[in-house]
Amino acid sequence: MAHSAVGGWRGALGVGAIAATLALTPCAAAQAGSSSPTSEAPSPRPTEDDAPKQAAFCGGVDLVRALQVSDPASFERFDSAARMVVNGAGLLWRVDAPGMQPSYLFGTMHSSEAFASSFDDLVLRALSRSKLVATELPGASTRRIANELRRLVGARSFRPQGGSLDALPDSARVAVESRLASIGISHAVASQLQPWFLALSLSRSNCSATAARSGAPQETADARIERLALEQGATVLGLETPAEQVDALASVPDEVALRMLKDAAERRVSPEDFESTITGLYSARRIGYLLAMRGQNWAGVLDGDGYADFISAFVGSFITRRNHAMAARATPILAQGGAFVAVGALHLPGEEGMVELIRRQGFAVSRIW
């Protein structure tokens, strides 16, 4: 998503707010969401003060907060599972090794909203001390990278053999086709687009789409980090290529994307709700909750099985795979000392998250904020 296309975009994948908001680069997600032939020390729990006003503006419901209020017993079970996620709390981590100047690992939200790009003083101080700054995809908001991502998504999303929705039951297929038509994707076009791309398209919230259409240039959190780094004379490095990001997105299995499409058509859980939920959790610095939004602890409560399955598949194919690649590339950068590595926040927690992967390389990694 180019800057002008991003606006206040915070998520592309319905559940996909989870993937795109915390892991997918703003540029990649916006282009993916708009390039079809027809489409244009952390708080122990989230509190009301953590939810930005944007959530109310977009009309979404914070699902975690709603569960906490409506069903305390179910929330306690979910909360217990979320607290078991390794490195599930915190956004800023210090990376140390003997004889090395401290380096830092920071989890971003790929957004231009103030809550994401107005960094805490601790983050700004860590950045100001760094001579090397690495982000997922430097220049993600530039026209050159945007055009490359558009080309890659166009090539990977095309399904020349057609029949993308044929595996759905008749009633579900009609509902999905109707929802796709409502956002400008006809049946004829939909049949020649990959299910992962259709799921991405259906999962964009009204808020995200409106912000993208506004065309107002806004600086995302990642772009601000790059700008500040360059202004202080730091070297800016990249951890991924556009092709790697699109390949990872396209690896989501058809059956999972189709189930997510079915749920999206039935409006069991809205994109606005997921955006509001993610916004609240990021503001509370409780990223571990997001990894707990799968399996019986979550789907059994909200009856969103397709979304839970989608998250599980997405974490496996789009997040974990990239965690290993980015951690391998970040390790020699961090080892030089005085480095600041910024990645989507969902890349940090879990046994296969970047905090743990970097720790396994012999670094001492401690939470700062």
N, C-alpha and C positions, 0 to 999 in steps of 0.2 A: 504494500500500500504506500503510494507516494504521499508525501506530506499533505499535499492538497487533497488527496483522496481520503486521508485518514480522518481528519477532523478529530472528534472526540472518540473515535472507534476504540472499543475495549474488548471486542471478542468476535470471532467469526464462527465458531463451531457450537452453537446452542449449548450443548454440554460443552461444546466448543468454546463457549466463553472460557472454560477451563484450559483447553489447549491453547487456543489462540491468544487469550488474554495474557497468560503467564509464560507461554513458551514460544509461540509463533511470532516472528518479527512483524512489526506493524506493517511494513511494506508488503511482505509476503501475504499476510492475511487479507489486507485490503484488496490487493490485486486479485487474489483468489476469489474473494467475495464479490468482485464487480466485473470480472472479465469474461463471463459467459456470453455467448453470441447475442443474447437478448437483454442482459442485465446491465445496468449501468455499473532491655529485658522486657519481654513481651507480656501483654495482658493475658491472664490465664484463660479467659474466654472473651468472645466478642461482646462489646457493650454497645448501647445505643449511640454513644458518642463516636464510635468507630465507623459508623455508616455514613458515607458522604451524602450530601444533598442530591447528588446526581442520581442516586438510586431512586429516590422519590420522583425525580423529574422523568425518568425513563419508565416509571410505572411498574418496576419489578418488586418482587418480594424476596427478602433475604431468607432463604430456606432454612438455614441453620437457626437463625433467630426465631423464625416462625415455629420450628419444631421445639425449641426450648420453651416457648410460651404455651403451645398447644398440647404437648405431650412430654412432660418433664422426664418420665421414666424412659421413653425411647431416646430422648436426647442424652440422657446419662449413659446409655449403652453406646450410642454413637460417639459421644465425647470421650468415653474410655478408650474406644478403638482409635480415635484420632490422636489421643495422647500417647499411644504406643508407637506412632510413626517416628522413626529415628530422625533426629534433627528437624522435627516438624515445626519448631517455633523459631522465629528470628529471620531477619533479612540481611544483616551485615555480619560477616565473619572475618576474623583475623587469622591469617595463615603465617605460621612461624617455623623456622628451622634454625639450628645452631649457626651462628655467624652470619645470619641473613637479616637484612632489613625487613620489617614486617610487610606483608602483602595483604590484600583484602579481596574477599569474594562477596558480591552484592547481588541480591535478587530484585529484578525490576518487574514492573507491570508495563507492558507495551502500550502505553496510553499517553495522551497529551493532557489528561485531566490533572488539575492542580494537586490532588492527593497523591498522584503517582510521580509527578515531576518536580514537586516542591520538596526537595530532599531534606531529611533531618540533618542537623549540624554535624552529627557524628559521621554521616555519609560524606558530606562535603569536606570535612577535615581529612578523612581517609583518602579521598580523591586528590585533594591538594598536595598530599605527601607522595604521590605516586608519579613515577617517571615513565611507566609503561601502563597503558590502559587497553584492555581487550574487551570487545563486545561480540555478540553473536555474529552480526553481519554489518560491519561499518558501512556507512553511506546508504543504509537501507531506505532512507527517505529521499534519495537523489533520483533524478529522472533515469539515469543509466541503469541503476539497480532495479528500479521499478519496471522498466521495459524488459529487462532480462527475466525478472520474475513472471511478468505477464506472458512472455513467450514460453517459459517452461511450464507454467500452469496450463496454458492453452494446449500445449502438446500432450501433457500427461492426462488432462481431463477428458480429451476426446476419445470416444468409444466407437470406432468405425463400424463394428459389427452390430451396433444397436442393442436393443433389448435390456437396457440397464435396470428396468423395473420389473422385468418378467418374473422374477422369483417371488414377488409379493403376491399374496392372495388377491383375488379380484377386488374385493371391497377395500382393502388397504391401498391397492394401486390407484383406485379411483380417488381416494382421499388424498393421497400423496400428489397425484397429478393436479388435483384441484388447488392444493396449497402452492405448488410450484407455479401454476398459471397465475395465481394471485400476485406473484412477485415478478411476472413477466417471462417465465420459462415455459414455453408451450410443450405439449406432449411430444411433438416431433423432435424438438430440440432436446428435451430431457432424455429421450431414448438413446441419444448419442453422447451423453455425458456420463462420466464415471459416477457410481454411487457416492464415493467420498466427496466429490465436488458438489453434488446435489445436496448432500447433508450439510456441507459447509454453507451453501447458499440459503437453505431453509433456516439455518440456525442464527442468522444475523438478526439482531433485535431491531425494532423500529428506531430505537434511539441511535444505534450504530449507523443504520442506513441514513437517517436524517443528518447525522453529523458528517458522514462521508459526502453526502450531496451538497452540503453547505459550501464546500470548496475553500473554507477559510484555512489558511496555512497555520498550523499549530505545531509546536515542538514536542515530540514525544520524550519520555523519560530517557530512552536510550540515546536519542539524538542530542539531548542536553548534555549527557555524560560525555559524548564525543566532542561537542563544542567546547565544554569546559576544559577537557583534556588538551585540546589543541591550543586553547588560549593560554594555558600555563606551560606550553612547550613540551608536553608529554608525547610519546610515540603511541599512535593508535593502531591496534592490531585486530585481526578478525579470527574467530574460532570456527567459522563455517563458510560454506559457499552457497549461493542461491540454489544450485542444483541439489545439494545435499538436503536442504530444507524441504524442497518440493518433493524429492524422492521419499523422504520420511513421511510426509503428509499423505502421499499416494499409496503408502503401504498399508493403510487401514483396510482390513478385509471387507469385501463386499457385503458379506452377511451381517456384519456389525453395522456398517453404514446404512444398510437397508432397514435394520431394526430401529435405528435412530431416526430415520426418515419417517417410519410408521408412527413412532411416538410423537415426533414433531407435528405430523399431520393431525394427530388426535389431540394435540395441545395438552398432553399430560403434564409436561413441565415446560414453561416458556423460556425462550432465550433471555427475556428481560429478567426473569427470576434468577437465572444462573449468573447474569452479569451483576445483579445486585448482591448475590451471595458471594461472589468472588471479590467484589469491591470491598465488602465488609470484612472478609477474612484477610485480604491483603492489608487493609488498614490496621487490623488487629495483629498483624504479623504472625498469623496462625496458619501457615501454608500446609501443615500436616493434615488439616481438616480435609483439604481437597483430595489427598490420596486415600482418605477413608471413605470418600463418596462412591463406593462401589461395593458389590457383594451384599450380603443380607443385612449388614448393619445400616445400609442406606436405602437400597431398593426396597427392602422389606417394609420400610417405614413410609416411603413416599410413592411406592408402586411405580417407580420409574425404571423398570428393568432394562429397557433399551439404552437409557442414558448410563446406567451403571455399567452395562456391558461395553458401551462405547468408551467410557473412561478407562476401563481395564485394558481394552485393546489399544487405546490411544497412548496410555502410559507405557505400555510395552513397546509399541512400534514407533511412536513419535517422540516420546520423552526419554525412556531408558536408553535406547539405541544412541540418541544424540548425547545423552549424559556421558557415556563412555568416550565418544569421539571428542567431545569438547574438553572433558577432563584430561584426556591424553595430550591435547594441544595446549591446555592451560598450564599443565604441570611445569614445563620448562620456563614459561613466562613467570609464574609465581616464584620459581626457584631463583630467579635473578634478584628477587627482593624489590621492594618499592613498586609493586605491581597492583593494579586494581582491575579485577575481572568482573564484568557485569553480564549476567544472563537472566533469562526469564525465571521468576521466582520458583516456578514448579520444578525447575531443574535442581533445586537445592536439597529437598528432603528425601528421606527413604534410604533403604539399604543400598540402592543403586543410584542414589542422588549424588550430585557433585561434591557436597560436603564430605560424605563418607568416602567417595572414590579418591579424593585428594588426600584425605587422612590416611588412606591405605598406602599412599606413596611415601609415607614417613613424615609428613608435615604434622605439626600441632595445629589443629583448627578449633578455634574457640569463638563462641557467639559474643558479639558486642552489642547488637541491637535487634 
